[in-house]
Amino acid sequence: MTTSRTIARHNYGLGVGLLLAAVAGALIGTSLTGEAAAPGVVEPGAMVRFGLPVVRVLLDVSSLVTVGLSVLPMLLGFDRPKQTEPVLNLARRAAVISSAAWAVTALLSLVFAAADLRPGAFPTFGTIVEYVTDIGAGQALVISAAIALVYLFFAVLALRHGEKVPAELRIVLSVFGLLPIPVTGHASNFGLAWGGHGLTMVSMELHVMGAAGWTGGLLALGVLVLANRSLLARALPKFSRLATVCLIAVGITGLVNAVITLVETPGVTLWTGLFVTHYGWIVIGKLLCFAALGLLGANIRFRLMPQVEQHQRLPALAGWFTFEIAVMGLAYGLAVVLTRAPVA
């Protein structure tokens, strides 16, 4: 019988594909937002300009992977431990690695962000502390790293005690760790005319949670469950319901965030902002990704899932998973750049 370790090794390419697509999206988005430096203004070097979004992509990927691994036990259920425990044990090991990577990349993001704030100067401990003290984004990164470390503690406990460490606790921690960073981008600057920061804050948080649950859950299924027809038949319908909720949340909140940002920017109209500004170009890129994801998800749910539920072998299913995860990665890379892209 094929073991879970063999299954996971066979499908590691899905995770690599997500990471490469996300990095590509970040680099493409960063290139689109490049402008000639103003006279007398010191611009960050190429290492900082491209390194910061790449590190932020690594942060986002490690956090969404952690979310997906945390959700996996709920998708598989707990009534067939002999069948699910080998997969869940591997998922718990992966969660230790992903949460550690989350903490490390959050701290690395601090270093690059401090260097971005003071171009031309090598970031020192003092400048990093100053960045954290004075800039909300720095404080958010510290909080995110701290939550990742708390998750890491419980992930190590789960390695020793299994599902006695509740999956619900790990889900709450992983999702809670997503919340500090998103509200320090464009969402922190707009929305005063829409009831304070309430609408943009809530919308951005829902957007990030929906994207992480959708992408992380699909990746966890693709890497650890895809080749096991029995487990996939149990987990995929549950995930499909979760993904539908996430898709609706991501679509609505993404539109709300983009419209509010463009409308609230002085001197920018909705249509000119969308088609003329760098911010608008990246929004269009994300919209195209979202449309593609909707079609790919519908194909899996309505055409392939009935066959999965009947435990049929579907060689093409891995390809469809790969396409969807690659587009998700591209959208994540664009999203990283979008938070810092100039609107005007």
C-alpha positions as CSV (number, residue, x, y, z in Angstrom):
1,M,0.0,0.0,0.0
2,T,1.2,3.5,-0.8
3,T,2.2,5.3,2.4
4,S,1.4,8.9,3.2
5,R,5.1,9.7,3.1
6,T,5.3,8.5,-0.5
7,I,2.1,10.4,-1.4
8,A,3.5,13.6,0.1
9,R,6.8,13.2,-1.6
10,H,5.1,12.6,-4.9
11,N,3.1,15.9,-4.6
12,Y,5.7,18.2,-3.1
13,G,5.8,19.9,-6.6
14,L,2.5,21.5,-5.8
15,G,4.0,23.4,-2.9
16,V,7.1,24.4,-5.0
17,G,4.7,25.5,-7.8
18,L,2.8,27.8,-5.4
19,L,6.0,29.3,-4.1
20,L,7.5,29.9,-7.5
21,A,4.3,31.4,-8.9
22,A,4.0,33.7,-5.9
23,V,7.6,34.9,-6.2
24,A,7.0,35.4,-10.0
25,G,3.9,37.5,-9.2
26,A,5.8,39.6,-6.7
27,L,8.7,40.2,-9.1
28,I,6.3,41.1,-12.0
29,G,4.3,43.4,-9.8
30,T,7.4,45.1,-8.5
31,S,8.7,45.6,-12.1
32,L,5.3,47.2,-13.0
33,T,5.6,49.7,-10.2
34,G,9.1,50.8,-11.0
35,E,9.6,54.5,-11.7
36,A,12.6,56.7,-12.3
37,A,13.9,58.2,-9.1
38,A,13.1,61.8,-8.4
39,P,16.2,64.1,-8.4
40,G,17.9,64.2,-5.0
41,V,15.9,61.3,-3.7
42,V,17.8,58.2,-2.6
43,E,16.0,55.0,-3.8
44,P,16.4,51.6,-2.2
45,G,18.9,49.3,-4.0
46,A,17.7,46.4,-6.2
47,M,18.3,43.9,-3.3
48,V,15.9,45.8,-1.1
49,R,13.4,46.7,-3.8
50,F,13.0,43.2,-5.0
51,G,14.1,41.4,-1.8
52,L,11.3,42.9,0.4
53,P,8.4,41.6,-1.7
54,V,10.0,38.2,-2.1
55,V,10.5,37.9,1.7
56,R,6.9,39.1,2.2
57,V,5.8,36.4,-0.3
58,L,7.7,33.8,1.7
59,L,5.9,35.1,4.8
60,D,2.5,34.8,3.2
61,V,3.1,31.4,1.8
62,S,4.4,30.0,5.1
63,S,1.4,31.4,7.0
64,L,-1.2,30.1,4.5
65,V,0.5,26.7,4.5
66,T,0.2,26.7,8.3
67,V,-3.5,27.6,8.0
68,G,-4.1,24.8,5.5
69,L,-2.3,22.2,7.6
70,S,-4.3,23.3,10.7
71,V,-7.6,22.9,8.8
72,L,-6.7,19.5,7.4
73,P,-7.8,17.5,10.4
74,M,-11.3,19.0,10.2
75,L,-11.5,18.0,6.6
76,L,-10.4,14.4,7.1
77,G,-12.5,13.9,10.3
78,F,-11.5,11.9,13.4
79,D,-13.6,8.8,13.1
80,R,-11.1,6.7,11.1
81,P,-7.8,7.3,12.9
82,K,-6.0,4.3,11.3
83,Q,-6.6,5.8,7.9
84,T,-6.0,9.4,8.7
85,E,-3.3,9.4,11.4
86,P,-0.4,8.7,9.0
87,V,-1.4,11.8,6.9
88,L,-2.1,13.9,10.0
89,N,1.2,13.0,11.5
90,L,3.0,14.2,8.4
91,A,0.8,17.3,8.4
92,R,1.8,18.1,12.1
93,R,5.5,17.7,11.1
94,A,5.0,20.1,8.2
95,A,3.2,22.6,10.5
96,V,6.3,22.8,12.7
97,I,8.4,23.7,9.7
98,S,5.9,26.2,8.2
99,S,5.3,28.0,11.5
100,A,9.0,28.3,12.1
101,A,9.4,29.7,8.6
102,W,6.6,32.1,9.3
103,A,8.3,33.5,12.3
104,V,11.7,33.7,10.6
105,T,10.3,35.4,7.4
106,A,8.3,37.9,9.6
107,L,11.5,38.9,11.3
108,L,13.4,39.0,8.0
109,S,10.7,41.3,6.6
110,L,11.5,43.7,9.5
111,V,15.1,43.9,8.3
112,F,14.2,44.6,4.7
113,A,11.5,47.1,5.6
114,A,13.9,49.0,7.8
115,A,16.4,49.1,5.0
116,D,13.6,50.3,2.6
117,L,12.8,53.1,5.0
118,R,16.4,54.3,5.1
119,P,17.8,53.7,1.6
120,G,21.5,53.6,1.3
121,A,22.1,52.7,5.0
122,F,22.7,49.2,6.2
123,P,19.9,48.3,8.7
124,T,21.2,48.1,12.2
125,F,19.5,46.8,15.4
126,G,18.8,50.4,16.3
127,T,17.1,51.3,13.0
128,I,15.1,48.1,13.2
129,V,13.9,49.0,16.7
130,E,13.1,52.5,15.5
131,Y,11.1,51.1,12.6
132,V,9.1,48.9,15.0
133,T,8.6,51.7,17.4
134,D,7.5,54.3,14.9
135,I,5.8,52.3,12.1
136,G,2.6,50.3,12.5
137,A,3.8,47.8,9.9
138,G,6.8,47.0,12.0
139,Q,4.6,46.4,15.1
140,A,2.3,44.2,13.0
141,L,5.3,42.1,11.9
142,V,6.5,41.6,15.4
143,I,3.0,40.5,16.5
144,S,2.7,38.1,13.6
145,A,6.1,36.6,14.4
146,A,5.1,36.2,18.1
147,I,1.9,34.5,17.2
148,A,3.8,32.2,14.8
149,L,6.1,31.3,17.7
150,V,3.2,30.5,19.9
151,Y,1.8,28.3,17.2
152,L,5.2,26.6,16.8
153,F,5.0,25.7,20.5
154,F,1.6,24.0,20.2
155,A,2.7,22.4,16.9
156,V,5.6,20.8,18.7
157,L,3.2,19.6,21.4
158,A,1.0,18.2,18.7
159,L,3.9,16.2,17.4
160,R,4.1,14.5,20.8
161,H,0.4,14.2,21.7
162,G,-1.3,14.2,18.3
163,E,-4.8,15.4,18.1
164,K,-5.0,15.8,21.9
165,V,-3.8,19.3,21.0
166,P,-7.1,20.5,19.5
167,A,-7.1,21.3,15.8
168,E,-9.5,24.2,16.7
169,L,-6.8,25.8,18.8
170,R,-4.3,25.6,15.9
171,I,-6.8,27.0,13.5
172,V,-7.6,30.0,15.7
173,L,-3.9,30.7,16.3
174,S,-3.0,30.4,12.6
175,V,-5.8,32.6,11.5
176,F,-5.2,35.1,14.3
177,G,-1.6,35.5,13.1
178,L,-2.8,36.6,9.7
179,L,-4.7,39.6,11.1
180,P,-2.1,42.2,12.1
181,I,-0.2,42.8,8.8
182,P,-3.0,43.5,6.2
183,V,-4.3,46.6,7.9
184,T,-1.0,48.4,7.7
185,G,-1.1,48.8,3.9
186,H,-3.6,50.9,1.9
187,A,-6.4,49.8,4.2
188,S,-4.9,51.9,7.0
189,N,-5.0,55.1,4.9
190,F,-8.6,55.0,3.6
191,G,-12.1,54.5,4.6
192,L,-12.7,57.6,6.8
193,A,-15.7,58.5,4.8
194,W,-17.0,54.9,5.2
195,G,-17.5,54.9,9.0
196,G,-14.0,55.3,10.2
197,H,-11.6,52.5,9.4
198,G,-14.2,49.9,10.2
199,L,-15.3,48.9,6.7
200,T,-11.8,48.7,5.1
201,M,-10.3,47.0,8.2
202,V,-13.0,44.3,8.3
203,S,-13.0,43.9,4.5
204,M,-9.2,43.5,4.4
205,E,-9.1,40.9,7.3
206,L,-11.9,38.9,5.7
207,H,-10.0,39.0,2.3
208,V,-6.8,37.7,3.8
209,M,-8.5,35.0,5.9
210,G,-10.6,33.8,2.9
211,A,-7.5,33.7,0.7
212,A,-5.5,31.8,3.2
213,G,-8.2,29.2,4.0
214,W,-8.9,28.6,0.3
215,T,-5.2,28.4,-0.8
216,G,-3.9,26.7,2.2
217,G,-6.6,24.1,2.3
218,L,-6.2,23.3,-1.4
219,L,-2.5,23.0,-1.0
220,A,-2.8,20.7,2.0
221,L,-5.2,18.4,0.1
222,G,-3.0,18.5,-3.0
223,V,0.2,17.6,-1.2
224,L,-1.0,15.1,1.4
225,V,-4.4,13.6,0.3
226,L,-4.6,13.9,-3.5
227,A,-3.3,10.4,-4.2
228,N,-5.4,8.7,-1.5
229,R,-8.8,8.2,-3.2
230,S,-10.6,7.2,0.0
231,L,-9.5,10.2,2.0
232,L,-9.9,12.5,-0.9
233,A,-13.5,11.4,-1.3
234,R,-14.1,12.4,2.3
235,A,-12.2,15.6,2.4
236,L,-12.8,17.2,-1.0
237,P,-16.6,17.8,-0.6
238,K,-16.0,19.5,2.8
239,F,-13.2,21.6,1.3
240,S,-15.4,22.5,-1.6
241,R,-18.0,24.0,0.7
242,L,-15.3,25.9,2.6
243,A,-13.7,27.1,-0.7
244,T,-17.1,28.4,-2.0
245,V,-17.5,30.6,1.1
246,C,-13.9,31.7,0.8
247,L,-14.3,32.5,-2.9
248,I,-17.3,34.7,-2.3
249,A,-15.6,36.4,0.6
250,V,-12.4,37.0,-1.4
251,G,-14.3,38.3,-4.4
252,I,-16.5,40.7,-2.6
253,T,-13.9,42.1,-0.2
254,G,-11.3,42.4,-3.0
255,L,-13.7,44.6,-5.0
256,V,-14.6,46.6,-1.9
257,N,-11.0,47.2,-1.0
258,A,-10.0,48.3,-4.5
259,V,-13.0,50.6,-5.0
260,I,-12.6,52.3,-1.7
261,T,-8.9,52.8,-2.2
262,L,-9.4,54.3,-5.7
263,V,-12.4,56.5,-4.7
264,E,-10.8,57.8,-1.6
265,T,-7.5,58.8,-3.3
266,P,-7.5,62.5,-4.1
267,G,-7.3,63.3,-7.8
268,V,-8.0,59.8,-8.8
269,T,-11.3,58.5,-10.3
270,L,-12.4,54.9,-10.3
271,W,-11.8,54.3,-14.0
272,T,-8.6,56.4,-14.5
273,G,-7.2,54.8,-11.3
274,L,-8.0,51.4,-12.6
275,F,-6.5,51.7,-16.0
276,V,-3.7,54.4,-15.6
277,T,-2.1,53.8,-12.2
278,H,0.2,51.0,-11.2
279,Y,-2.2,50.1,-8.4
280,G,-5.0,49.7,-11.0
281,W,-2.9,47.5,-13.2
282,I,-2.1,45.1,-10.4
283,V,-5.8,45.1,-9.4
284,I,-6.7,44.1,-13.0
285,G,-4.1,41.3,-12.7
286,K,-5.7,40.0,-9.5
287,L,-9.1,40.2,-11.1
288,L,-7.9,38.0,-14.0
289,C,-6.4,35.6,-11.5
290,F,-9.7,35.5,-9.6
291,A,-11.7,34.8,-12.7
292,A,-9.4,32.0,-13.7
293,L,-9.6,30.5,-10.2
294,G,-13.4,30.7,-10.3
295,L,-13.4,28.6,-13.5
296,L,-10.8,26.1,-12.3
297,G,-12.7,25.7,-9.0
298,A,-16.0,25.2,-10.8
299,N,-14.5,22.6,-13.0
300,I,-13.2,20.6,-10.0
301,R,-16.4,21.0,-8.0
302,F,-19.0,20.3,-10.7
303,R,-17.2,18.0,-13.2
304,L,-14.6,16.1,-11.2
305,M,-15.8,15.9,-7.6
306,P,-18.7,13.6,-8.4
307,Q,-16.2,11.1,-9.8
308,V,-13.9,11.7,-6.8
309,E,-16.8,10.8,-4.4
310,Q,-17.2,7.5,-6.3
311,H,-13.5,6.8,-5.6
312,Q,-12.7,6.8,-9.3
313,R,-9.1,7.3,-10.4
314,L,-8.6,10.7,-12.1
315,P,-5.1,11.2,-13.5
316,A,-6.0,14.7,-14.7
317,L,-7.0,15.8,-11.2
318,A,-3.4,16.5,-10.2
319,G,-3.0,18.8,-13.2
320,W,-6.1,20.8,-12.3
321,F,-4.9,21.1,-8.8
322,T,-1.5,22.3,-10.1
323,F,-3.1,24.9,-12.4
324,E,-5.3,26.3,-9.6
325,I,-2.5,26.5,-7.1
326,A,-0.2,28.1,-9.6
327,V,-2.7,30.9,-10.3
328,M,-3.3,31.3,-6.5
329,G,0.5,31.8,-6.1
330,L,0.5,34.4,-8.8
331,A,-2.4,36.2,-7.2
332,Y,-0.5,36.2,-3.8
333,G,2.6,37.6,-5.4
334,L,0.6,40.4,-7.0
335,A,-1.2,41.0,-3.7
336,V,2.1,41.6,-1.8
337,V,3.0,44.3,-4.3
338,L,-0.5,45.8,-4.3
339,T,-0.3,46.8,-0.6
340,R,2.6,49.1,-1.4
341,A,1.8,50.1,-5.0
342,P,1.3,53.9,-5.6
343,V,-2.3,54.7,-6.2
344,A,-2.0,58.2,-7.6
